[in-house]
Amino acid sequence: MRVVPGSITGWWRQVTEYWALSKPRIWMVFAVEGAVGSMLAWAPPMPFPWVRVSAVILVMAWGAAGAEALTNVLDLAMDRVMQRTHTRPLPSGAVRPACAVVFGLVCIAFSLTTSAFLGLIPLLFVALGLIDNIVIYSALSKRFSPWSIVLGSGSGAIPIWVGFSALKVPISLNAWLLGVVILCWIPVHIWSVAWAYRDDYARAGVPMAPVVWSAATFRRSWYGALALLGIMSGLFAVRSLPLWLASAVILATFLIGFGGYRWVLNPTVIGARRIFGAINGYLVGFLLLIIVSRL
Protein backbone atom coordinates (compact mmCIF):
# COMPACT_ATOMS: atom_id res chain seq x y z
CA MET A 1 0.00 0.00 0.00
CA ARG A 2 1.35 3.40 -0.98
CA VAL A 3 1.63 5.86 1.89
CA VAL A 4 0.52 9.38 0.92
CA PRO A 5 2.54 12.13 2.64
CA GLY A 6 0.32 14.03 5.05
CA SER A 7 -2.31 11.27 5.18
CA ILE A 8 -3.51 9.72 8.43
CA THR A 9 -1.63 6.53 7.55
CA GLY A 10 1.58 8.46 6.86
CA TRP A 11 1.23 10.48 10.05
CA TRP A 12 0.65 7.38 12.16
CA ARG A 13 3.63 5.62 10.59
CA GLN A 14 5.83 8.57 11.56
CA VAL A 15 4.51 8.42 15.12
CA THR A 16 5.37 4.73 15.35
CA GLU A 17 8.87 5.35 13.95
CA TYR A 18 9.60 8.08 16.52
CA TRP A 19 8.16 5.85 19.21
CA ALA A 20 10.64 3.13 18.18
CA LEU A 21 13.44 5.72 17.99
CA SER A 22 12.82 6.63 21.63
CA LYS A 23 13.32 2.97 22.69
CA PRO A 24 10.30 2.76 25.01
CA ARG A 25 11.53 -0.37 26.79
CA ILE A 26 14.47 1.68 28.07
CA TRP A 27 12.69 4.89 29.06
CA MET A 28 9.90 2.91 30.75
CA VAL A 29 12.47 1.23 33.00
CA PHE A 30 14.03 4.62 33.76
CA ALA A 31 10.60 6.03 34.62
CA VAL A 32 9.88 3.12 36.97
CA GLU A 33 13.29 3.57 38.61
CA GLY A 34 12.51 7.23 39.22
CA ALA A 35 9.16 6.33 40.79
CA VAL A 36 10.83 3.69 42.98
CA GLY A 37 13.38 6.25 44.16
CA SER A 38 10.57 8.59 45.19
CA MET A 39 8.74 5.78 46.98
CA LEU A 40 11.89 5.05 49.00
CA ALA A 41 11.97 8.69 50.07
CA TRP A 42 8.27 8.84 50.94
CA ALA A 43 7.62 8.53 54.68
CA PRO A 44 4.06 7.42 55.57
CA PRO A 45 1.71 8.58 57.02
CA MET A 46 2.53 11.69 55.01
CA PRO A 47 0.29 11.99 51.91
CA PHE A 48 1.79 10.35 48.87
CA PRO A 49 3.37 13.10 46.67
CA TRP A 50 1.54 12.24 43.45
CA VAL A 51 2.45 15.47 41.67
CA ARG A 52 6.17 15.18 42.33
CA VAL A 53 6.30 11.48 41.52
CA SER A 54 4.40 12.09 38.28
CA ALA A 55 6.91 14.82 37.42
CA VAL A 56 9.81 12.45 38.14
CA ILE A 57 8.29 9.86 35.80
CA LEU A 58 7.99 12.46 33.02
CA VAL A 59 11.51 13.75 33.64
CA MET A 60 13.01 10.28 33.32
CA ALA A 61 10.86 9.27 30.34
CA TRP A 62 11.63 12.44 28.37
CA GLY A 63 15.31 12.45 29.30
CA ALA A 64 15.88 8.80 28.42
CA ALA A 65 13.89 9.08 25.16
CA GLY A 66 15.88 12.15 24.13
CA ALA A 67 19.19 10.54 25.02
CA GLU A 68 18.31 7.43 23.01
CA ALA A 69 17.45 9.54 19.97
CA LEU A 70 20.81 11.34 20.10
CA THR A 71 22.82 8.18 20.75
CA ASN A 72 21.05 6.53 17.82
CA VAL A 73 22.41 9.34 15.64
CA LEU A 74 25.91 8.78 17.03
CA ASP A 75 25.56 5.03 16.42
CA LEU A 76 24.13 5.36 12.90
CA ALA A 77 27.18 4.05 11.02
CA MET A 78 27.46 1.11 13.39
CA ASP A 79 23.75 0.32 13.25
CA ARG A 80 23.80 0.22 9.44
CA VAL A 81 26.37 -2.58 9.54
CA MET A 82 24.90 -4.69 12.32
CA GLN A 83 22.23 -7.22 11.42
CA ARG A 84 20.51 -6.73 14.77
CA THR A 85 20.07 -2.97 14.32
CA HIS A 86 19.93 -2.20 10.60
CA THR A 87 16.10 -2.03 10.58
CA ARG A 88 15.92 0.66 13.27
CA PRO A 89 14.29 3.98 12.23
CA LEU A 90 17.56 5.79 11.44
CA PRO A 91 19.55 3.15 9.50
CA SER A 92 16.41 2.11 7.63
CA GLY A 93 15.84 5.71 6.52
CA ALA A 94 12.42 6.01 8.18
CA VAL A 95 13.67 8.97 10.27
CA ARG A 96 16.28 11.48 9.10
CA PRO A 97 19.25 12.14 11.42
CA ALA A 98 18.50 15.87 11.59
CA CYS A 99 14.93 15.14 12.67
CA ALA A 100 16.17 12.68 15.28
CA VAL A 101 18.50 15.33 16.69
CA VAL A 102 15.66 17.86 16.95
CA PHE A 103 13.40 15.25 18.55
CA GLY A 104 16.11 14.30 21.04
CA LEU A 105 16.92 17.88 21.99
CA VAL A 106 13.26 18.76 22.48
CA CYS A 107 12.75 15.75 24.77
CA ILE A 108 15.87 16.63 26.75
CA ALA A 109 14.77 20.27 27.05
CA PHE A 110 11.43 19.14 28.50
CA SER A 111 13.25 16.82 30.91
CA LEU A 112 15.69 19.45 32.15
CA THR A 113 13.00 22.12 32.46
CA THR A 114 10.74 19.86 34.51
CA SER A 115 13.61 18.64 36.69
CA ALA A 116 14.52 22.27 37.43
CA PHE A 117 11.10 22.70 39.03
CA LEU A 118 11.82 19.66 41.21
CA GLY A 119 14.98 21.24 42.58
CA LEU A 120 18.65 21.84 41.96
CA ILE A 121 19.83 18.36 43.00
CA PRO A 122 17.41 16.48 40.69
CA LEU A 123 18.41 18.83 37.87
CA LEU A 124 22.11 18.13 38.46
CA PHE A 125 21.51 14.38 38.57
CA VAL A 126 19.54 14.46 35.31
CA ALA A 127 22.24 16.54 33.60
CA LEU A 128 24.95 14.17 34.87
CA GLY A 129 23.02 11.16 33.58
CA LEU A 130 22.61 12.71 30.14
CA ILE A 131 26.32 13.56 29.95
CA ASP A 132 27.27 10.05 31.04
CA ASN A 133 25.01 8.37 28.49
CA ILE A 134 25.45 10.61 25.47
CA VAL A 135 29.01 11.89 25.87
CA ILE A 136 31.02 9.49 28.04
CA TYR A 137 29.40 6.25 26.88
CA SER A 138 28.17 6.75 23.33
CA ALA A 139 30.45 9.47 21.95
CA LEU A 140 33.76 8.84 23.73
CA SER A 141 34.09 5.22 24.81
CA LYS A 142 31.71 2.88 22.97
CA ARG A 143 33.89 2.61 19.87
CA PHE A 144 37.19 2.60 21.71
CA SER A 145 37.00 0.64 24.97
CA PRO A 146 35.53 -2.67 26.15
CA TRP A 147 34.88 -0.91 29.46
CA SER A 148 32.43 1.51 27.83
CA ILE A 149 29.35 -0.04 29.41
CA VAL A 150 30.93 0.22 32.87
CA LEU A 151 31.73 3.88 32.23
CA GLY A 152 28.19 4.48 31.04
CA SER A 153 26.37 2.53 33.73
CA GLY A 154 25.97 5.57 35.97
CA SER A 155 23.18 6.89 33.78
CA GLY A 156 21.16 3.77 34.59
CA ALA A 157 21.45 4.29 38.35
CA ILE A 158 20.77 8.02 38.41
CA PRO A 159 16.93 7.77 38.07
CA ILE A 160 16.81 6.26 41.59
CA TRP A 161 18.60 9.27 43.00
CA VAL A 162 16.57 11.73 40.93
CA GLY A 163 13.36 10.26 42.31
CA PHE A 164 14.63 10.29 45.89
CA SER A 165 16.04 13.82 45.82
CA ALA A 166 12.86 15.14 44.16
CA LEU A 167 11.12 14.73 47.53
CA LYS A 168 13.62 17.18 49.02
CA VAL A 169 15.14 14.84 51.58
CA PRO A 170 18.81 13.77 51.88
CA ILE A 171 19.54 10.61 49.89
CA SER A 172 19.54 7.65 52.26
CA LEU A 173 22.02 4.78 52.36
CA ASN A 174 19.30 2.46 51.04
CA ALA A 175 18.79 4.69 48.00
CA TRP A 176 22.54 4.79 47.32
CA LEU A 177 22.62 0.98 47.62
CA LEU A 178 19.77 0.55 45.18
CA GLY A 179 21.61 2.76 42.70
CA VAL A 180 24.67 0.53 43.08
CA VAL A 181 22.46 -2.51 42.39
CA ILE A 182 21.52 -0.92 39.05
CA LEU A 183 25.19 -0.09 38.40
CA CYS A 184 26.08 -3.77 38.84
CA TRP A 185 23.10 -4.97 36.81
CA ILE A 186 23.95 -3.00 33.65
CA PRO A 187 27.23 -4.76 32.68
CA VAL A 188 25.67 -8.19 33.32
CA HIS A 189 22.68 -7.20 31.17
CA ILE A 190 24.64 -5.67 28.27
CA TRP A 191 27.49 -8.19 28.20
CA SER A 192 24.97 -11.04 27.95
CA VAL A 193 23.36 -9.70 24.79
CA ALA A 194 26.77 -8.59 23.46
CA TRP A 195 28.02 -12.17 23.73
CA ALA A 196 25.04 -13.40 21.69
CA TYR A 197 25.77 -10.81 18.99
CA ARG A 198 29.56 -10.66 19.28
CA ASP A 199 30.05 -11.39 15.56
CA ASP A 200 27.73 -8.49 14.76
CA TYR A 201 29.72 -6.15 17.01
CA ALA A 202 33.00 -7.39 15.53
CA ARG A 203 31.74 -6.69 11.99
CA ALA A 204 30.84 -3.14 13.05
CA GLY A 205 34.24 -2.63 14.72
CA VAL A 206 32.79 -2.11 18.20
CA PRO A 207 35.20 -3.39 20.90
CA MET A 208 32.63 -4.90 23.23
CA ALA A 209 34.05 -7.14 25.94
CA PRO A 210 33.07 -10.48 24.30
CA VAL A 211 34.74 -9.33 21.08
CA VAL A 212 38.16 -8.24 22.35
CA TRP A 213 38.62 -10.22 25.56
CA SER A 214 39.59 -13.87 25.74
CA ALA A 215 36.83 -16.30 26.60
CA ALA A 216 38.33 -16.88 30.05
CA THR A 217 38.65 -13.17 30.81
CA PHE A 218 35.10 -12.53 29.70
CA ARG A 219 33.72 -15.40 31.80
CA ARG A 220 35.51 -14.17 34.91
CA SER A 221 34.41 -10.58 34.37
CA TRP A 222 30.80 -11.44 33.58
CA TYR A 223 30.36 -13.76 36.52
CA GLY A 224 32.24 -11.38 38.81
CA ALA A 225 29.76 -8.66 37.88
CA LEU A 226 26.88 -11.09 38.47
CA ALA A 227 28.27 -12.04 41.88
CA LEU A 228 28.61 -8.36 42.82
CA LEU A 229 25.02 -7.79 41.67
CA GLY A 230 23.89 -10.62 43.94
CA ILE A 231 25.79 -9.28 46.94
CA MET A 232 24.49 -5.73 46.56
CA SER A 233 20.94 -6.96 45.87
CA GLY A 234 20.97 -9.10 48.99
CA LEU A 235 22.41 -6.28 51.10
CA PHE A 236 19.73 -3.86 49.93
CA ALA A 237 16.95 -6.44 50.41
CA VAL A 238 17.99 -7.33 53.95
CA ARG A 239 18.23 -3.66 54.93
CA SER A 240 15.12 -2.37 53.17
CA LEU A 241 12.50 -5.05 52.54
CA PRO A 242 10.20 -7.16 54.74
CA LEU A 243 11.53 -10.63 55.46
CA TRP A 244 9.34 -12.43 52.91
CA LEU A 245 10.27 -10.01 50.13
CA ALA A 246 13.95 -10.13 51.07
CA SER A 247 13.75 -13.92 50.94
CA ALA A 248 12.24 -13.72 47.44
CA VAL A 249 15.12 -11.51 46.28
CA ILE A 250 17.74 -13.84 47.76
CA LEU A 251 16.08 -16.89 46.17
CA ALA A 252 15.88 -15.16 42.76
CA THR A 253 19.51 -14.10 43.10
CA PHE A 254 20.55 -17.69 43.84
CA LEU A 255 18.63 -19.01 40.82
CA ILE A 256 20.11 -16.38 38.49
CA GLY A 257 23.57 -17.08 39.88
CA PHE A 258 23.18 -20.82 39.34
CA GLY A 259 21.91 -20.29 35.78
CA GLY A 260 24.73 -17.86 35.08
CA TYR A 261 27.32 -20.31 36.39
CA ARG A 262 26.00 -23.02 34.07
CA TRP A 263 26.11 -20.60 31.16
CA VAL A 264 29.69 -19.44 31.69
CA LEU A 265 30.80 -23.07 31.85
CA ASN A 266 29.05 -23.86 28.57
CA PRO A 267 28.26 -20.58 26.77
CA THR A 268 25.84 -20.78 23.85
CA VAL A 269 23.87 -18.15 21.95
CA ILE A 270 20.57 -19.59 23.16
CA GLY A 271 21.91 -19.62 26.70
CA ALA A 272 23.04 -16.00 26.37
CA ARG A 273 19.56 -14.93 25.26
CA ARG A 274 17.95 -16.85 28.10
CA ILE A 275 20.22 -15.37 30.72
CA PHE A 276 19.66 -11.92 29.16
CA GLY A 277 15.90 -12.38 29.56
CA ALA A 278 16.34 -13.69 33.10
CA ILE A 279 18.50 -10.71 34.09
CA ASN A 280 15.91 -8.30 32.66
CA GLY A 281 13.13 -10.07 34.54
CA TYR A 282 15.23 -9.97 37.70
CA LEU A 283 15.47 -6.17 37.65
CA VAL A 284 11.79 -5.69 36.83
CA GLY A 285 10.79 -8.07 39.61
CA PHE A 286 13.19 -6.42 42.03
CA LEU A 287 11.71 -2.98 41.39
CA LEU A 288 8.15 -4.31 41.66
CA LEU A 289 8.94 -5.90 45.01
CA ILE A 290 10.16 -2.53 46.29
CA ILE A 291 6.93 -0.89 45.11
CA VAL A 292 4.86 -3.60 46.83
CA SER A 293 6.81 -3.11 50.06
CA ARG A 294 6.02 0.61 50.08
CA LEU A 295 2.27 0.37 49.36
GIVEN-V349426 format. One record per backbone hydrogen bond with DSSP energy under -0.5 kcal/mol. CO is the residue of the C=O (numbers start at 1). NH is the residue of the N-H. If there is no record, write none. Layout:
BEGIN
co,nh
CO,NH
CO,NH
END
This chain:
BEGIN
co,nh
2,4
4,7
7,11
8,12
9,13
10,14
11,15
12,16
13,17
14,18
15,19
16,20
17,21
18,22
19,24
20,23
23,26
23,27
24,28
25,29
26,30
27,31
28,32
29,33
30,34
31,35
32,36
33,37
34,38
35,39
36,40
37,41
38,42
42,44
43,46
48,50
49,53
50,54
51,55
52,56
53,57
54,58
55,59
56,60
57,61
58,62
59,63
60,64
61,65
62,66
63,67
64,68
65,69
66,70
67,71
68,72
69,73
70,74
71,75
73,76
75,79
76,80
77,81
78,81
78,82
82,85
82,86
85,88
88,92
89,94
89,95
90,93
96,100
97,101
98,102
99,103
100,104
101,105
102,106
103,107
104,108
105,109
106,110
107,111
108,112
109,113
110,114
111,115
112,116
113,117
114,118
115,119
119,123
120,124
121,125
122,126
123,127
124,128
125,129
126,130
127,131
128,132
129,133
130,134
130,135
131,135
131,136
132,137
133,138
134,139
135,140
136,141
137,141
137,142
141,144
141,145
145,148
147,150
147,151
148,152
150,153
152,155
153,156
153,157
154,157
154,158
157,160
157,161
158,162
159,163
160,164
161,165
162,166
164,167
164,169
165,168
172,176
173,177
174,178
175,179
176,180
177,181
178,182
179,183
180,184
181,185
182,186
183,187
184,188
185,189
186,190
187,191
188,192
189,193
190,194
191,195
192,196
193,197
195,198
197,201
198,202
199,203
200,204
201,205
201,206
202,205
205,207
206,208
208,211
208,212
209,213
214,218
215,219
216,220
217,221
218,222
219,223
220,224
221,225
222,226
223,227
224,228
225,229
226,230
227,231
228,232
229,233
230,234
231,235
232,236
233,237
234,238
235,239
236,240
237,241
242,246
243,247
244,248
245,249
246,250
247,251
248,252
249,253
250,254
251,255
252,256
253,257
254,258
255,259
256,260
257,261
258,262
259,263
260,264
261,265
262,266
268,272
269,273
270,274
271,275
272,276
273,277
274,278
275,279
276,280
277,281
278,282
279,283
280,284
281,285
282,286
283,287
284,288
285,289
286,290
287,291
288,292
289,293
290,294
291,294
291,295
292,295
END
